[in-house]
Amino acid sequence: MDISDIAVKEFVEVEADTRVAKVRSLFERENPKGIVVMDDGDCIGVIREKQLIQSHVEDDTKAGAIVRSSRSGGSPPNVRRYDDVREVSRVLVEGDVKIAPVYEGRTSGAS
């Protein structure tokens, strides 16, 4: 089974220059597994709520700064539409990631 068979097309995303205060409110209001951070149309990472809490950043910090500071911990895996579900699951578990953009050209969904 391909990951595209179970990927959802609805996900929460913000631009890299979005203030953390708005990111916090999105977690409270929509309760997503993670929030995809975009910069000029490209995904630069995913913020998880746990990551946000542990970052101890001020409300006026930009979302892109949180993603960039966590790069040492790894960005979400690069998942393609036809990747096997079991392999993607393994990669997500090993990377302690709950959400990853699924790419088909420049279009993405989230798994």
N, C-alpha and C positions, 0 to 999 in steps of 0.2 A: 504494500500500500504506500502510495506517495504522500508526502506531507501536505500537498495541496488538497487531499481528500478530507483533511480535518482542520486545516488552517481557517481562522476566522477573518473575515474581511473588515470587520469593525474593530478598531483599536484606537487608543488615545495617543495622540502625538502633539508635541509642542515644538516650537522653533528653539534653536540654541540660545537665543537672546531672551527667552521667556524667564521672568523672575521666579525664583524658588517659591515665593508666596503663592503664586498661581498653581505651581506644580503640587504643592501641599494641598491646596483646595481641591484639585482634581482627584487626588487620592482619596480625600474625604468624601467627595460627592459621588464619584463613579466607581471607586473601589477596584481599579484595574490591577492586573498582576504586575504590570510595569507600564511605563510611559516611554514611547519612542521619541527620541530627540533628533530633529532634522536640522540640517544646515545647508542652505542653498539647494534644497531638493534631495539631498543625500542623507541617509540615516548615519548618524555618528555614534549612536549608542542607545541604550535603554536604561532608564532610571527605575530601580525597584524601591518600594517604600522603605524597606529595611536600610538600604543604601542611603536614602535621603535622611533618615533619622540619625544614622551613624555619622553622617558628614558634618553635623553641627555647624552648618553654614547659615549666614544671615538671610533674611527674606529677600533682600535685593540682589543676592548672588544670581547669576545667570545659570540656566539649566545646563548649558554647554560646558561650564566649568566643572560641574559635578561629574559629567561623563568623562571629560578629559582627565580629571584627577583620578578616576577609577580605572583608567586604561591598564595600569599595571596588573589589576585583577582580571583584566580581559574584557573585551567588547563582546557583544552578543555574536554568536557564530553566524557565519555567512551561509544561510540556508537557501537552497534553490528549490523551486517548485516540485521537481521530480525526485528530490532526495527521499530515501526510505525513512518511514516513520520511526522504525526501531533505531536506526543510526542517529537521527535527529534527537530522539529521546535520550539516548546514551550521552550525546554531546551536551545536551541541556543539563542533565543530572551531574555530569562530571564538572561542568563549569558553574554549577550552582546558579543557573539561569532559568527563569520561568517563562520567559517570552523572548522570541527572536523574530525579526522580520523575515518574511519569505519573499524572495525576489523572483520576478519574471520580467526581465527587461528592467524598466524603471518603475514598475508597479510592484507594490508589496502588500502583503497581508501579514498577520501575526499568528504564530503558532503558540 
